[in-house]
Amino acid sequence: MALRRVSDWECPLQPIRRHSAITREAEQRAWQWCREFLAGAWRLVKADELEVSPVSGGLSSLLFRCCLPEHIPSVGDEPREVLLRVYGAILQGVDSLVLESVMFAILAERCLGPRLYGVFPEGRLEQFIPSRALRSHELQDPEKSAVIAIKMARFHYMEMPFTKEPTWLFGTMDQYIRKIKRLPPSDVPKVNLLEKYQLEKEIDYLRWALGPEALPPHVLPAEKGKHLGKGFPGRPYTNPLPWHPPKEGLFPAIYAPLPQSWRSPGREKWPSGTSVKFLESTPSPVVFCHNDIQEGNILLLSNPKTSAPLDKLMLIDFEYSSYNYRGFDIGNHFCEWIYNYDHNEWPFFQALTENYPSQEQQLHFIRNYLSEIQRNVTPSPEGQAQLEKEMLVEVNRFALASHIFWGLWSILQDALSTIEFGYLEYAQSRFQGYFKLKESLAPF
């Protein structure tokens, strides 16, 4: 969902309701932060002269555009406008806040995101980039979809100074479950959703099926666990300042056909219960994932460096980025094709299940993704077809985890956020999407 942002800090500004104006207190705090961190002409402007306006699109962060008035001349090379991001609901800890700030700074230095001007406990100051977020229907545009696939592949190719263990997905869902169980009695309906959908059992199923222990032995280069954080083994990392394409090709073991002996003999039937190796034949490399590539986190730049399609789009909002399974990042993106967050009536979103990408649209995305990863390697037509087939299975099965992850997130947001949005309705939509997708994948 657009601009999901969470922290352990209380927000000093009143959350923005739809169609509401910024408060005087908010303007005062914005002026203090800009004056302190930007210096130059920002130290000359008076509090009542600073131009501060809300930026729409956030469902958990509060966003403000701060501008110097025209009559205040620049002193040096300080920016004349910035984006102020104020953290919202209490969902993540201080450690996550620090890691996200480090990540943001690294990506900015690599020209892969906005510049960072200041960090403080309540939020940060970022480069304001003239642009607009994509609309959900634009994800279906073939040219834009190809660009997103290539940018995702490049993102996956990065090496970052964070743990390479893929613990983020299930660790965060465990944290959400614990927090939901600790909600006060007034929030019983939210807690009841856990029982209604038997979410803990479903998470245990996914944990067992998707975790590193579920990967087949042939995926591991030498001993169990060495694949973690290797991304696409066999290709040395090149620090993209700016992006440099990969020099080598695919690691054969990641994409090799699975041994027949390792496949479940009865997978053509869907057994009762959840303790089934539904995803056991779904190896997925662990790479640095964005984990939230949806329309609100993709900017269409107003003034791109060139007219090339790749320069027109920019990925933003890396607060959920971590080493994770590649299948989750792509499957999550496909799930977001369904959801329109620009709906102006309650619950302020639409779930258009018919917009889930068709096999043809998924293959278009996958082929562009693989073209960036393969580069100088040209598989045989049979080999390429096998890669595409296996990747289709991989991303659609990992999409299951996306539904549960953001459903749990939304239950907590309903308890903590004052932003006007149908969080409980959204949570139930995601859980229903999970079971519908799970049923549709049963024959595979």
Rosetta blueprint (number, residue, H / E / L):
1 M L
2 A L
3 L L
4 R L
5 R L
6 V L
7 S E
8 D L
9 W L
10 E L
11 C L
12 P L
13 L L
14 Q L
15 P L
16 I L
17 R L
18 R L
19 H L
20 S L
21 A L
22 I L
23 T L
24 R H
25 E H
26 A H
27 E H
28 Q H
29 R H
30 A H
31 W H
32 Q H
33 W H
34 C H
35 R H
36 E H
37 F H
38 L H
39 A L
40 G H
41 A H
42 W H
43 R H
44 L L
45 V L
46 K L
47 A L
48 D L
49 E L
50 L L
51 E E
52 V E
53 S E
54 P E
55 V L
56 S L
57 G L
58 G L
59 L L
60 S L
61 S L
62 L E
63 L E
64 F E
65 R E
66 C E
67 C E
68 L L
69 P L
70 E L
71 H L
72 I L
73 P L
74 S L
75 V L
76 G L
77 D L
78 E L
79 P L
80 R L
81 E E
82 V E
83 L E
84 L E
85 R E
86 V E
87 Y L
88 G L
89 A L
90 I E
91 L L
92 Q L
93 G L
94 V H
95 D H
96 S H
97 L H
98 V H
99 L H
100 E H
101 S H
102 V H
103 M H
104 F H
105 A H
106 I H
107 L H
108 A H
109 E H
110 R L
111 C L
112 L L
113 G L
114 P L
115 R L
116 L E
117 Y E
118 G E
119 V E
120 F E
121 P L
122 E L
123 G E
124 R E
125 L E
126 E E
127 Q E
128 F L
129 I L
130 P L
131 S E
132 R E
133 A E
134 L L
135 R L
136 S H
137 H H
138 E H
139 L H
140 Q H
141 D L
142 P H
143 E H
144 K H
145 S H
146 A H
147 V H
148 I H
149 A H
150 I H
151 K H
152 M H
153 A H
154 R H
155 F H
156 H H
157 Y H
158 M L
159 E L
160 M L
161 P L
162 F L
163 T L
164 K L
165 E L
166 P L
167 T L
168 W H
169 L H
170 F H
171 G H
172 T H
173 M H
174 D H
175 Q H
176 Y H
177 I H
178 R H
179 K H
180 I H
181 K H
182 R L
183 L L
184 P L
185 P H
186 S H
187 D H
188 V H
189 P H
190 K H
191 V H
192 N H
193 L H
194 L H
195 E H
196 K H
197 Y L
198 Q L
199 L H
200 E H
201 K H
202 E H
203 I H
204 D H
205 Y H
206 L H
207 R H
208 W H
209 A H
210 L H
211 G L
212 P H
213 E H
214 A H
215 L L
216 P L
217 P H
218 H H
219 V H
220 L L
221 P L
222 A L
223 E L
224 K L
225 G L
226 K L
227 H L
228 L L
229 G L
230 K L
231 G L
232 F L
233 P L
234 G L
235 R L
236 P L
237 Y L
238 T L
239 N L
240 P L
241 L L
242 P L
243 W L
244 H L
245 P L
246 P L
247 K L
248 E L
249 G L
250 L L
251 F L
252 P H
253 A H
254 I H
255 Y H
256 A L
257 P L
258 L L
259 P L
260 Q H
261 S H
262 W H
263 R L
264 S L
265 P L
266 G L
267 R L
268 E L
269 K L
270 W L
271 P L
272 S L
273 G L
274 T L
275 S L
276 V L
277 K L
278 F L
279 L L
280 E L
281 S L
282 T L
283 P L
284 S L
285 P L
286 V E
287 V E
288 F E
289 C E
290 H L
291 N L
292 D L
293 I L
294 Q L
295 E H
296 G H
297 N H
298 I E
299 L E
300 L E
301 L E
302 S L
303 N L
304 P L
305 K L
306 T L
307 S L
308 A L
309 P H
310 L H
311 D H
312 K H
313 L E
314 M E
315 L E
316 I L
317 D L
318 F L
319 E L
320 Y L
321 S L
322 S E
323 Y E
324 N E
325 Y E
326 R H
327 G H
328 F H
329 D H
330 I H
331 G H
332 N H
333 H H
334 F H
335 C H
336 E H
337 W L
338 I L
339 Y E
340 N E
341 Y L
342 D L
343 H L
344 N L
345 E L
346 W L
347 P L
348 F L
349 F L
350 Q E
351 A E
352 L L
353 T H
354 E H
355 N H
356 Y L
357 P L
358 S L
359 Q H
360 E H
361 Q H
362 Q H
363 L H
364 H H
365 F H
366 I H
367 R H
368 N H
369 Y H
370 L H
371 S H
372 E H
373 I H
374 Q H
375 R L
376 N L
377 V L
378 T L
379 P L
380 S L
381 P H
382 E H
383 G H
384 Q H
385 A H
386 Q H
387 L H
388 E H
389 K H
390 E H
391 M H
392 L H
393 V H
394 E H
395 V H
396 N H
397 R H
398 F H
399 A H
400 L H
401 A H
402 S H
403 H H
404 I H
405 F H
406 W H
407 G H
408 L H
409 W H
410 S H
411 I H
412 L H
413 Q H
414 D H
415 A H
416 L H
417 S L
418 T L
419 I L
420 E L
421 F L
422 G L
423 Y H
424 L H
425 E H
426 Y H
427 A H
428 Q H
429 S H
430 R H
431 F H
432 Q H
433 G H
434 Y H
435 F H
436 K H
437 L H
438 K H
439 E H
440 S H
441 L H
442 A L
443 P L
444 F L
